[in-house]
Amino acid sequence: MPPAARTLTPAEKLDWLRLIRSENVGPITFYQLLARFGSAAAALEALPELARNAGRRRPLGLCGKPAAERELAALEQAGARLVARGEPDYPALLAAVEDAPPLLSVRGDPALLQRPAIAVVGARNASANGRRFARDLALQLGAQGLVVVSGLARGIDAAAHQGALPTGTAAVLAGGIDSVYPEENRELQAGIAERGLLLAEMPVGTEPQARHFPQRNRIISGTALGVLVVEAALRSGSLITARFALEQGREVFAVPGSPLDPRCRGANDLIRHGAVLTETAEDVLAAVGAHLAPTAPARPVPPAEAEAAPPAPAELAVALDRVLEHLSPAPVPVDELIRQCRLPAAVVSAVLLDLELAGRLERQAGHQVALVG
Amino acid sequence: MPPAARTLTPAEKLDWLRLIRSENVGPITFYQLLARFGSAAAALEALPELARNAGRRRPLGLCGKPAAERELAALEQAGARLVARGEPDYPALLAAVEDAPPLLSVRGDPALLQRPAIAVVGARNASANGRRFARDLALQLGAQGLVVVSGLARGIDAAAHQGALPTGTAAVLAGGIDSVYPEENRELQAGIAERGLLLAEMPVGTEPQARHFPQRNRIISGTALGVLVVEAALRSGSLITARFALEQGREVFAVPGSPLDPRCRGANDLIRHGAVLTETAEDVLAAVGAHLAPTAPARPVPPAEAEAAPPAPAELAVALDRVLEHLSPAPVPVDELIRQCRLPAAVVSAVLLDLELAGRLERQAGHQVALVG
């Protein structure tokens, strides 16, 4: 086990939970606070003043200890528990993703996602052929040692889980770990809890809402070596998952289909833009098979928790003006922003952190940021 | 009209016909003889001795004047005539292909293939959806000014011709210009003769045989800016046409389909290897649309008929041994052979010409040559 992987103490985990559940703290902010203050406890202590300094008027909504303890109890009630990024049970590949959830609710066998995985996603209104294809392919990939990850939606997702249930499958839920959605997959979800692995980023008790799905999709792609798209229309959720896969440096696979079937247009479009055209399990294995060697994949190193000297306040005040000049409600890549501002990356990051805590900044896909309108 | 395009006199055309119909004279040999002797008449005169010198025992089967005249009469009877490479009526793009037929039988409107064309080919046992797709796409491409070329086979070919009949379509026959194949397309063939263009390389009166089809396919791709493959199985004739297109520097387009349908595996495989994934006419037009500008495409210059000083006989005798050392029944690219022999390209060409006339050499696709076993 590489030295970076360690198990948090119960007190540390409670602090992590309080920090990530606090207002305006997303994963990126979480890791920056951790790096800046050395621990979640220190960050929690510093947060109120930090937010005040960044121009916030009403107090920041911190997650209190009792609320965090209630969540842990509810998790236990639901047969689930939390794993933190950096812990041995955290999905191995997901740990390498920049905005991976600091904490995941898991139910079932977390060892599953220490094995190489492939995501299989697609249309809810899939054709019978598409569902059959997804199930058969998941079965074959499973037989070759790949864990199959999907989102437990109707159609392709459900078929992929079914095909891989005997060999190992993980479902990433958009709501809390105890949410059942859609109702028709209740039995399948129970089967995965028992024989596979359920994952959720949202707090236990959260009903899935539309905005949760794209967020969830980054976890599906993040846990896997690649994403296989079966029957996806243009502008569908599956294409969002494929885009996350590209951003995360993962492979994208797509199954071609007739141009006369609108459910195939999205997958065909992925192929047109470079996805691996996939007709058989061999097409997938040819691209990711190297990871199936008997040696375990190297565990990516989680972000350092070492203390970093924060920029001086005077420096930050000047930088804040300069960064605000270059920000607008239109998203801009952080790299681009750093170049435009001609400031050290660490200084720009600190300013963005302040702005986010103040609720004035929004992080978007592709490492982009935008002012809140 | 560029100066190179000129119309042969009737006597010249008769000589061309005699030369190309003579034993062991294929298109490449034809052009080399023309370059070496300055005219078809001079080549016909020199041939017997050339073949004798190359080690041939029984006399070379020259096509006599009466046989050539009979072919011309039969052509007229069939409502067709011959056009020679380099003549204004010869298909513009085909003239640029190295092994283009020196003479083509044509029936219908030869002006058609002075316009930009696209080939649409595919499975004989195509699905109803595939045929509909081919017909609709041909109709749309025709509406955009592209002539649609195909091979008049059942299935995709016939559907493409039907779709483009009102706007312009050309069919390349595997047999003679008067052969009707398959019988079910008799009416369509008559329609194309009347409103479009029929082409054939084989002599009038030739029934199509299996070996004619690959030869024919090089003409389909050669007349067109690109080849679109709709529903083609692995190892199908359509893939041969696509391969010719690549060798000729033409674009290859393929329509994706379900991996569950074996008729789509060939087209999917083309996409996997770089063919343009094609769902709509726009996908084709985006790649070849530039050729639809109001100005006519530049007519490629046909091979020079100027005299070339032949290598000295002593030089050839030495070279013959060296070339034979490097030849075997396994095909070798001519370029490679020239490098291996360390002889001037003109000398190797002259030796290969002699060997071919002697019936000891076979030319194969991809500019390869092999000893006859």
Contacts between the chains, C-beta under 8 A, distances in Angstrom:
chain1	res1	chain2	res2	distance
A	129	B	258	6.4
A	129	B	260	5.7
A	132	B	260	7.9
A	133	B	258	7.8
A	133	B	259	6.9
A	133	B	260	6.2
A	255	B	258	7.9
A	255	B	259	6.3
A	256	B	256	3.4
A	256	B	257	6.4
A	256	B	258	7.4
A	256	B	259	7.1
A	256	B	264	7.5
A	256	B	268	5.3
A	256	B	271	6.8
A	256	B	277	7.7
A	257	B	256	6.4
A	257	B	257	6.7
A	257	B	258	5.4
A	258	B	129	6.4
A	258	B	133	7.8
A	258	B	255	7.9
A	258	B	256	7.4
A	258	B	257	5.4
A	258	B	258	6.5
A	259	B	133	6.9
A	259	B	255	6.3
A	259	B	256	7.1
A	259	B	278	7.7
A	259	B	279	3.6
A	259	B	280	6.9
A	260	B	129	5.6
A	260	B	132	7.9
A	260	B	133	6.3
A	264	B	256	7.5
A	265	B	279	6.9
A	268	B	256	5.3
A	268	B	277	6.0
A	268	B	279	5.9
A	271	B	256	6.8
A	271	B	271	6.4
A	271	B	277	5.6
A	272	B	277	4.5
A	277	B	256	7.7
A	277	B	268	6.0
A	277	B	271	5.6
A	277	B	272	4.5
A	278	B	259	7.6
A	279	B	259	3.6
A	279	B	265	6.9
A	279	B	268	5.9
A	280	B	259	6.9
